[in-house]
Amino acid sequence: MAFEQVGQSLDHFTRRSPIRSAALALKVEQEFQKHLPDWAKMISFREGRLLIGTPSPAHSQEIFLQSRELKRKINEGLGGKVVEEIKYRVVSSE
């Protein structure tokens, strides 16, 4: 009997599970955190669209200017074209 790594088992399991989209969103968030400053927060990931929360319009502009490179880095880290579009929204700090 051959053993496989836990990560491979989870990938295989989630391919056939209804939790696949939640698992993918978690992977996107983990990769996202490697490439963005602490003030940027992932709000959601659904159907290839990553929504990022920023504390101000100036920060949103910074994300806009970096979005092409950010999308490339995240997709590269995930090993495929997962993030197709990046959107951003100013969120209150409350």
C-alpha positions, -999 to +999 in steps of 0.1 A: +000+000+000+015+033-010+011+064+011+006+099-002+013+132+014-015+148+034-016+178+009-021+154-020-048+135-002-067+168+006-064+179-030-078+146-042-106+147-016-116+183-023-118+177-061-149+156-055-163+175-026-188+203-022-162+221+000-139+225-031-146+262-035-140+269+002-107+250+001-096+269-030-105+302-014-083+293+016-054+285-007-059+318-025-059+336+009-027+319+020-009+329-012-024+364-011-009+370+023+026+363+010+024+392-015+004+420+001+009+444+030-009+439+063-034+467+056-049+447+027-074+421+036-091+394+015-128+398+016-138+370-007-128+347-036-155+334-058-155+322-094-120+336-102-127+370-086-106+381-057-121+410-036-096+429-015-105+453+013-083+484+017-084+512+044-085+541+020-089+551-017-052+557-019-045+521-008-071+509-034-051+528-061-020+511-050-037+477-053-050+487-088-015+496-099-001+463-086-030+441-096-015+426-128+017+416-110-002+405-079-025+382-100+006+367-117+023+360-084-008+344-068-015+322-098+021+312-100+021+302-064-011+282-069+002+265-100-024+276-125-048+303-136-070+305-105-074+343-100-088+359-131-098+393-117-088+414-087-113+439-073-109+462-043-131+480-019-125+505+008-136+490+041-140+507+075-115+499+102-142+493+128 
